[in-house]
Amino acid sequence: MEEILRRHIEKIVPLTDEEFAFVWSHFTAKKYKKHQFLIQEGEAVKYHYFVLSGLLKLVYTDEAGKEHIVSFAMEDWWESDFYAFYTQTKATMSLVCLEDTEVLCLSLDDYKKLCDSMQKMVRFFLEKANFGFIGSQRRIISWLTLNSKERYEQLLKQYPSLIQRVPKGLLAAYLGVSRETLSRLSS
């Protein structure tokens, strides 16, 4: 676990052993089973999660009860209901395990302590946030400009391993198409 996090951080900033020991002391490891919630809509969001193993989906449920998949998160990804986490308000989304999952949890207080204590971690989190924003913008643009076949092909190209792990019904929901349409697109 420790080595996975260290390699992940050191893709962006180098750390001494002492610096990493300090960083590591701010995380808590947790394991969740398939179908278990890390975050439930309407509850407090205690953590920002780093995925060590497994697969998660972030879901928004509208007033009619329809689920909208905002994102998937697999190994080496960070996920949370970021608005609720950073504003310390109730979750508007749910984070659910699609597979047995192991994560490292970082509370808001510990996030702030790391950023207040280490400029390297400010740079690390800024770069991760920037890439998250870029990913969100790319997804919005694809929804605005691409048809369903093009969105499917883009997903295949960007995340080929995700296609093998996510049930077809969830992939269809993520792409905004029916399961039947996804079957046509993938044949």
C-alpha positions in Angstrom: 0.0 0.0 0.0 2.6 2.5 1.0 4.7 1.8 -2.0 1.8 2.3 -4.4 1.0 5.7 -2.9 4.6 6.7 -2.9 5.1 5.7 -6.6 1.9 7.6 -7.4 3.0 10.8 -5.7 6.5 10.6 -7.1 5.3 10.6 -10.6 4.8 14.3 -9.9 7.1 15.3 -6.9 10.1 13.5 -5.4 9.9 12.7 -1.7 12.5 11.9 0.9 11.8 8.9 3.2 11.0 11.4 6.0 8.7 13.4 3.8 6.8 10.2 2.7 6.5 9.0 6.2 4.9 12.3 7.1 2.5 12.0 4.1 1.7 8.4 4.9 0.7 9.3 8.4 -2.2 11.3 7.1 -3.9 8.4 5.3 -6.1 5.6 6.5 -6.5 2.3 4.6 -10.0 0.8 4.2 -11.5 -2.2 2.4 -15.0 -2.3 0.9 -17.0 -5.1 -0.7 -18.7 -5.1 -4.0 -22.0 -3.0 -3.9 -20.9 -1.3 -0.6 -21.1 2.5 -0.4 -18.2 4.7 0.4 -20.4 7.8 0.1 -24.2 7.9 0.2 -26.2 10.8 -1.1 -27.4 13.0 1.8 -24.6 12.1 4.2 -21.4 13.8 5.2 -18.4 13.2 2.9 -15.5 12.4 5.2 -12.8 11.5 2.7 -11.1 12.0 -0.6 -10.3 8.4 -1.8 -7.2 7.1 -3.5 -8.0 3.7 -5.2 -5.4 1.0 -4.5 -7.4 -1.8 -6.1 -11.0 -2.3 -7.3 -13.5 -0.2 -9.2 -16.0 2.5 -8.1 -18.8 4.4 -9.7 -19.8 7.9 -8.8 -23.6 8.3 -9.3 -26.0 11.2 -9.2 -29.7 10.2 -8.8 -32.2 12.8 -10.1 -35.6 13.6 -8.7 -37.3 11.0 -10.8 -34.9 8.3 -9.4 -32.8 7.9 -12.5 -29.2 7.2 -11.9 -26.6 9.2 -13.9 -23.0 7.9 -13.8 -20.7 10.8 -13.3 -17.5 8.8 -13.4 -15.7 5.5 -12.8 -12.6 5.2 -10.7 -10.1 2.4 -10.8 -6.6 1.8 -9.5 -4.4 4.9 -9.2 -7.4 7.3 -9.4 -8.8 9.7 -6.8 -12.5 10.0 -6.3 -15.1 11.7 -4.0 -18.1 14.0 -4.1 -15.6 16.8 -4.3 -18.1 19.6 -3.9 -19.5 18.1 -0.7 -16.0 17.2 0.6 -14.4 20.6 0.2 -17.5 22.6 1.3 -18.3 20.1 4.1 -21.9 19.8 2.9 -24.1 16.8 2.4 -23.3 14.5 -0.5 -25.4 15.0 -3.7 -23.8 11.9 -5.2 -23.1 8.3 -4.1 -19.8 6.4 -4.5 -20.3 2.7 -4.8 -18.0 -0.3 -5.3 -18.4 -2.3 -8.5 -15.7 -4.7 -7.3 -14.2 -5.4 -3.9 -12.1 -2.3 -3.4 -9.2 -1.1 -1.3 -8.7 2.6 -0.8 -6.6 5.1 1.1 -8.7 7.8 2.8 -7.7 11.4 3.3 -9.8 13.6 5.5 -10.2 17.3 4.8 -8.2 18.2 8.0 -5.4 15.9 6.9 -5.4 17.3 3.4 -5.1 20.8 4.8 -2.3 19.7 7.2 -0.4 18.2 4.3 -0.8 21.3 2.1 0.1 23.6 5.0 3.2 21.6 5.8 4.6 20.6 2.4 4.8 22.7 -0.7 5.5 19.5 -2.7 2.0 18.2 -1.7 0.4 21.5 -2.8 2.0 21.0 -6.2 0.9 17.3 -6.3 -2.7 18.0 -5.4 -2.9 21.0 -7.8 -1.6 18.8 -10.6 -4.1 16.0 -9.8 -6.9 18.6 -9.6 -5.9 20.2 -13.0 -5.9 16.8 -14.7 -9.3 16.1 -13.1 -10.7 19.4 -14.5 -9.2 18.5 -17.9 -10.9 15.2 -17.9 -14.3 16.7 -16.9 -14.0 19.3 -19.7 -13.2 16.6 -22.2 -16.2 14.6 -21.1 -18.5 17.7 -21.4 -17.2 18.5 -24.8 -17.6 15.0 -26.0 -21.3 15.1 -24.9 -21.8 18.4 -26.7 -20.0 17.5 -30.0 -19.9 13.7 -30.4 -22.6 11.2 -31.3 -23.0 8.0 -29.2 -20.7 5.9 -31.5 -17.9 8.5 -31.3 -18.3 8.7 -27.5 -18.0 4.9 -27.2 -14.9 4.9 -29.5 -13.3 7.7 -27.4 -14.0 5.7 -24.2 -12.5 2.6 -25.8 -9.4 4.5 -26.8 -8.9 6.3 -23.4 -9.8 3.5 -21.0 -9.6 0.1 -22.7 -9.3 -1.8 -19.4 -12.4 -0.1 -18.0 -14.5 -1.6 -20.8 -13.6 -5.1 -19.7 -14.5 -4.4 -16.1 -17.7 -2.4 -16.2 -21.0 -4.2 -16.9 -22.6 -3.2 -20.2 -25.6 -1.6 -18.6 -23.4 0.8 -16.6 -21.3 1.6 -19.7 -24.5 2.4 -21.5 -25.7 4.6 -18.7 -22.3 6.4 -18.6 -22.5 7.0 -22.4 -26.1 8.0 -22.3 -27.4 5.2 -24.5 -29.6 2.2 -24.1 -28.0 -1.2 -23.5 -29.3 -2.3 -27.0 -27.6 0.7 -28.6 -24.4 -0.1 -26.8 -24.6 -3.7 -28.1 -24.9 -2.3 -31.7 -22.0 0.1 -31.1 -19.7 -2.6 -29.8 -20.4 -5.1 -32.6 
